[in-house]
Amino acid sequence: MHELGVAFEIIKTIEDFAKDKDIKHVKKTTLEIGEVSTIVTSYFEDVWNWACSKSQVMKGSKLKIIPIKAITLCDNCKKQYDTIKYGRVCPYCQSEYTHLLQGNEMNIKEIEVE
């Protein structure tokens, strides 16, 4: 389960930002997580609460997750399609020459502070 390591890295990033801005407590963090990012959101939510309890700045911080839809582009016909539904093979022309446009990323969208 790599979610714990990811949670600690995000918390560290937020703690560094909070220190620079003299923020004492983060009430809520909103993350954008791609559908194919390898993060299992149910696991991530569990470890988030535990990891936040180890940080003075993040203690009790709530988590909001906004999913990022996975979209693939076909290099052959130039059409975009739902990656989860169709995988790597284009549903329009059956080409395997495709690449992921979005859905693998993870972003800190916003933090709410006191």
Phi, psi and chi 1 to 4 in degrees:
 res  aa     phi    psi   chi1   chi2   chi3   chi4
   1 MET       -  105.1  178.1 -179.6   -4.5      -
   2 HIS   -87.7   -5.6   64.9  -76.1      -      -
   3 GLU   -58.0  -36.1  -75.0   82.0    3.4      -
   4 LEU   -63.9  -44.5 -177.1   57.5      -      -
   5 GLY   -61.6  -40.4      -      -      -      -
   6 VAL   -65.3  -43.6  172.6      -      -      -
   7 ALA   -58.8  -45.3      -      -      -      -
   8 PHE   -62.9  -38.5  -84.1  128.5      -      -
   9 GLU   -65.4  -42.2  -78.9  -60.3  -46.0      -
  10 ILE   -65.2  -44.6  -68.7  169.2      -      -
  11 ILE   -60.9  -41.8  -70.9  168.2      -      -
  12 LYS   -61.6  -43.3  170.7   90.5  171.1   80.6
  13 THR   -60.4  -44.3  -60.9      -      -      -
  14 ILE   -67.7  -41.3  -66.1  170.4      -      -
  15 GLU   -60.2  -42.7  -74.0  173.1  -28.2      -
  16 ASP   -62.5  -42.5  -68.9  -14.8      -      -
  17 PHE   -63.4  -45.3  176.9   79.7      -      -
  18 ALA   -60.5  -41.4      -      -      -      -
  19 LYS   -62.6  -44.8 -177.0  178.0  179.6 -178.0
  20 ASP   -62.3  -33.5  -73.1  -13.8      -      -
  21 LYS  -100.6    6.9  -57.4  -64.6 -178.9 -172.2
  22 ASP    56.9   43.1 -161.5   31.9      -      -
  23 ILE   -93.3  128.7  -64.6  168.1      -      -
  24 LYS   -89.5  -32.2  -57.9  -62.7 -179.1 -148.5
  25 HIS  -150.8  135.5 -174.7 -106.8      -      -
  26 VAL  -102.0  117.7  174.2      -      -      -
  27 LYS   -80.8  -34.6  -69.0  176.3   17.5  177.8
  28 LYS  -152.6  142.5 -178.1  177.9  174.1 -176.8
  29 THR  -124.1  132.1  -58.8      -      -      -
  30 THR  -110.3  123.3  -58.1      -      -      -
  31 LEU  -115.4  145.5  -58.8  177.3      -      -
  32 GLU  -103.5  126.4  -63.6  174.0  -45.0      -
  33 ILE  -128.9  125.0  -59.6  178.1      -      -
  34 GLY   -68.6  147.8      -      -      -      -
  35 GLU   -60.3  -29.9  -75.8 -177.1  -47.2      -
  36 VAL  -115.6   32.4  -67.0      -      -      -
  37 SER   -82.2   -3.8   67.7      -      -      -
  38 THR    75.2    4.1   73.2      -      -      -
  39 ILE   -90.5  123.1  -61.7  -65.8      -      -
  40 VAL   -89.3  109.1  177.9      -      -      -
  41 THR   -61.2  -35.0   55.5      -      -      -
  42 SER   -65.0  -39.5   60.0      -      -      -
  43 TYR   -66.9  -42.7  -66.8  163.7      -      -
  44 PHE   -61.4  -42.3 -168.5   82.3      -      -
  45 GLU   -60.3  -40.7  -70.1  166.7  -16.6      -
  46 ASP   -64.1  -48.6  -72.0  -18.6      -      -
  47 VAL   -72.7  -27.0  -60.4      -      -      -
  48 TRP   -57.6  -50.6  176.6  -97.7      -      -
  49 ASN   -60.2  -42.6  -66.0  -33.7      -      -
  50 TRP   -66.5  -46.0 -177.3   81.9      -      -
  51 ALA   -63.9  -38.8      -      -      -      -
  52 CYS   -64.2  -32.0  -77.0      -      -      -
  53 SER   -65.4  -16.6   73.4      -      -      -
  54 LYS   -89.9   -2.8  -53.3  -63.6  178.0 -158.7
  55 SER  -119.4  130.0  166.0      -      -      -
  56 GLN   -62.7  -42.4 -159.9   61.9   22.9      -
  57 VAL   -70.1  -33.9  171.3      -      -      -
  58 MET  -100.9   -6.0  -60.8  -63.1  -68.5      -
  59 LYS   -52.4  122.9 -168.2  169.2  -75.5 -158.2
  60 GLY    80.1    3.9      -      -      -      -
  61 SER   -65.1  130.9 -178.2      -      -      -
  62 LYS   -82.3  158.1  -58.8  -64.0  179.5 -160.4
  63 LEU  -123.5  132.2  175.3   65.3      -      -
  64 LYS  -121.7  129.4  177.8  179.8  178.3 -176.8
  65 ILE  -112.8  127.8  -64.6  175.4      -      -
  66 ILE  -109.9  117.4  -60.8  171.4      -      -
  67 PRO   -73.1  144.2   18.4  -21.9      -      -
  68 ILE  -107.2  118.5  -61.0  172.1      -      -
  69 LYS   -63.5  137.2 -174.9  141.2 -170.1   74.3
  70 ALA   -82.4  120.8      -      -      -      -
  71 ILE  -124.0  132.9  -57.7  -67.1      -      -
  72 THR  -114.0  146.0  -64.2      -      -      -
  73 LEU  -110.4  133.4  173.5   68.0      -      -
  74 CYS   -86.3  122.9  176.5      -      -      -
  75 ASP   -70.9  -21.6  -66.8  -28.6      -      -
  76 ASN   -80.7  -58.4 -165.7   32.6      -      -
  77 CYS   -99.3   -5.4   71.0      -      -      -
  78 LYS    68.4   17.1  -52.9  -61.3 -176.8 -149.6
  79 LYS   -93.2  151.2  -67.6 -175.7  179.5  177.1
  80 GLN  -101.4  150.2  -64.1  178.7   15.8      -
  81 TYR  -152.5  167.0   62.2   89.6      -      -
  82 ASP   -71.7  113.6 -178.2  -25.5      -      -
  83 THR   -63.6  -43.4  -52.8      -      -      -
  84 ILE   -61.8  -41.9  -62.6  -64.4      -      -
  85 LYS   -72.7  -38.6 -172.8  171.5 -177.6  179.5
  86 TYR  -115.0  -10.8  -62.9  105.8      -      -
  87 GLY    70.4 -143.2      -      -      -      -
  88 ARG   -87.8  -14.3  -65.8 -152.4   56.4 -148.2
  89 VAL   -94.4  124.9  177.3      -      -      -
  90 CYS   -61.9  128.0  176.2      -      -      -
  91 PRO   -74.1  -13.6   27.6  -34.5      -      -
  92 TYR   -89.4  -43.7  -58.5  104.9      -      -
  93 CYS  -124.6    0.3   71.3      -      -      -
  94 GLN    64.3   19.0  -79.3   61.8   56.5      -
  95 SER   -72.9  146.3  172.6      -      -      -
  96 GLU   -98.2    1.9  -66.9 -177.7   10.2      -
  97 TYR   -88.7   81.4  -63.1  103.4      -      -
  98 THR  -132.7  162.4   61.5      -      -      -
  99 HIS  -149.5  151.0   66.3  -86.6      -      -
 100 LEU   -73.4  126.8 -171.6   66.0      -      -
 101 LEU   -89.2  -42.4  -71.9  178.1      -      -
 102 GLN  -154.9  161.2   70.0  177.2   42.3      -
 103 GLY   117.1   -1.6      -      -      -      -
 104 ASN  -107.3   -2.0 -167.8   30.5      -      -
 105 GLU   -93.6  167.4   62.3  -89.5   43.0      -
 106 MET  -142.6  124.4 -179.5  175.2 -152.9      -
 107 ASN  -129.9  143.9  -53.5  -52.0      -      -
 108 ILE   -83.5  109.2  -59.0  170.6      -      -
 109 LYS   -80.6  -46.4 -178.4  170.1  175.3   61.6
 110 GLU  -163.0  159.7   64.7 -174.1   17.1      -
 111 ILE  -128.4  144.6   60.8  170.9      -      -
 112 GLU  -109.3  126.6 -176.3  179.8  -39.1      -
 113 VAL  -117.2  164.7  -58.6      -      -      -
 114 GLU   -90.2      -  -73.2 -176.1    1.6      -
